[in-house]
Every structure is written in C-alpha cells, then in structure tokens.
Amino acid sequence: MHFKIIDNFLDQNNFDLIKSIMTSRKFPWYYASCANDGKDNLSQLTHSFYTNEYANPVTGDMSLIKPLLDKLNYKDLIRIKANLTYPSINTKDFFHTDNNLEDTTTGIYYLDNFGGTKIKIGTEIKYVESQENRMLMFPSYTQHSVVRHSNNDKGRFVLNFNYKN
C-alpha cells in the first residue's frame, strides 16, 4: 500500500461530536515549538491521547476517539496525537517518517479543510488535500510533510494515528 484515502470515514454525528469538542475553547492543547523534531521552527499545539513511550500509555480521553479506533484495523497502538497547526506563508516541505517499524501504519484524520499532506513515494510527491472527515493511511516509514495553509486565520486540526497492523 502506498497510501489510501477514505472520505466520510465516520458517520456525521460522530464526526461532528469529535470536531466540536476538539475545536472548543475547553479542549486541552499543549505548546510545541516545532512540528518536525526541531527542523521547521514552526510552532504548533498538540494533544497526546496515547503513547507507548511511557509507563502509563493513555494520556488523553480515549473515549472521545473510540469511533475512530473502532474503524481502524490495528493490533497494537503506538501513538495517537492531535495537532493544531497555525496558518503560515512558509511553503518549505519538512519531510519526516513517524517510525521505521515493520507492519505499522500512519493514519491522518482531518477535522477541517485547511492545508493538507504531502507524501513522498520514491521520487514522486503526492499531495492530499485536507477534507473534513477524511482518513489518509500509509506505511509509517513513508516520508510525509504537513502542508500549512495561509488562506485564513483558523488553525488546521488533524489526528495522527500510529499503529501496528
């Protein structure tokens, strides 16, 4: 699989609920000074739902994203993180991989229509546009880059899933 796009990933009620909570003023976001391991110097806000890097892997309210988890075909979770990126006129690509583990998938779930994701497959670069309720999936070793938007003053909201197949 190079990549797979599934539009209308969730039913409308579950999508609306997740989006309304995550874009509310009460959702806990945390500051990060960069998005790509110090390479881009473009700050963002993040929220960790799950990571296997700590003794207690659950760090956020997993019940909120249960409808998404129920639709993913996973054996083990590695990380689930939400990203809120700001508009930027920076157009430079900062490609990265989420991990190099075998049989792992990255899923990017879009909560809005701002920006997108670039995926590098060999020497070819594919652009996937953000679209509400869209899930983009690809092997976690695939190089990819956030595409920031500059057309308004709103943030770009995505959920990033890393899991073993």
N, C-alpha and C positions, 0 to 999 in steps of 0.2 A: 504494500500500500504506500503510494507516495503521499497522498492526502485525500481526505473525504470531507465533504460538506453536507450537513443535514440542516435544511431550513425547517422552521417551525418545530424545533426539537422537543419543546414542551407544549402541553395544551395551554391555551391562552390564560386560564385562571392561575395556573402555577407560575407561568412567566410573569404575569402582572404582579403577583404577590412578591416574588423574589426581587423584581426590579423596584417595586415601591419601597421595600424595606432597605435594600442596599443603596438606594439613592436618597433616602431620607436623611434628615439632619441628625437623627439619633443613632445611625449606624456607625460603629467604631472603626475609623480609619487611622492608620499609623504612617508617619512620615518616613520616607526613604530618600536619601539624597541622590540616588541614581537608579536606573532600571536594569542596567546590564553589567553587574559586577564592577562598577566604577568606571566603565568605558564611556558612558554617554553624558554624564553630568547633568542629566535631565531628571529633576525630582519627580516623585510620584507618591501616591498614598497606597498602602497595601493593607490587606486584612488576611491573616492566616486562619484557615479553617482546620487544616490538618497538615502535619509533617511527621515523617518517621525519624527525624533527626533528634528528637528529644524523648525523655523517658515517658512523658505524657503526650502522645501524638495529637490528641484532639485539643485544639486551641481556640476554636470558634464554635458557633452554634450550628452543628451538623444537621439539625432538623430543618433548617432553612433550605439547604441544598439537597435534601433527601430525594425530591422528584428528579433531580439531575442524576444523582448516584444510581437511582433505580433503573435508569435507562442506559447507563454505561455498563459494558461487559468487562468487568475487571475482576482480577483475582486478589490483588493487594493494592492498597493505596500507597503512594509515595509522598505526594504533596497536593494540597488544594489551597490556592491562594487567589484572592481577588486583587485586581489592580485598577487604580483610578489614575489615569494619566491626564495631564493638562494639555490644552492647545499649545502648539509650538510651530514656529516657522522653520525649525530645524528639519531638514529633509534628508540628513545623512542616515544611512542604514547602519544599525549596530546588530549584526547577526550573532546569534548565540544558539547553543543547544541547551535543553533543560537537563539532560543527562545522557550518558552513553551506555546505559544498561540495555541488555538484550530484552526483547519482548516487552518493551514499555511504550506507552502511548502518551502523547500530549493532546489534551483537548482544550480548545479555547472557545468559551461560550460568551457570545456578545450580548450585552444588555441594551445596546443603543446602535445608532447608525453612523458613528463618528470614527474616522480613521480606518484601520484595517491591519492586516498582517502580510508580510512578505515571506515567502518560503523559497529556500534555495534548494533546487534539485539538480545536482551536478553543476553545470554552468548556467542553467536556466533559472530565472527568478519568476515566480508566480505571485500575483497579487490577489489576495482575498479581501474583499470589501466587508467592513463591519455591517452587519444587518441584525436588527433585533431578533432574538430567539434563534440564532444560528449557532450551530456547533461545528467547529473545524477540528478535525482529528488527523494526526500524522505521527510517525515514529518519533520518539523523544530525541533521537540522535540527529534529527533533521535540523539544519540551521534555519532560523527564522528571526524576524525582526518586527517590532511594533512599528506601525505607521501612524504617526501622530497626525491629528487634524489641526487645521488652522482657520476653519471657516466660522467659528463662533466662540463663545466664551464658556462653553459647557465642557465638563470632563468626559472622558472615554472610559466606560465601565466594562470590564471583562472578568470572567472567572477562568483560572488556569488550573487544569487537572493534569496530574502526572500519575500514571497507574500501570501496574503490570497486567499483561493480558492473560 
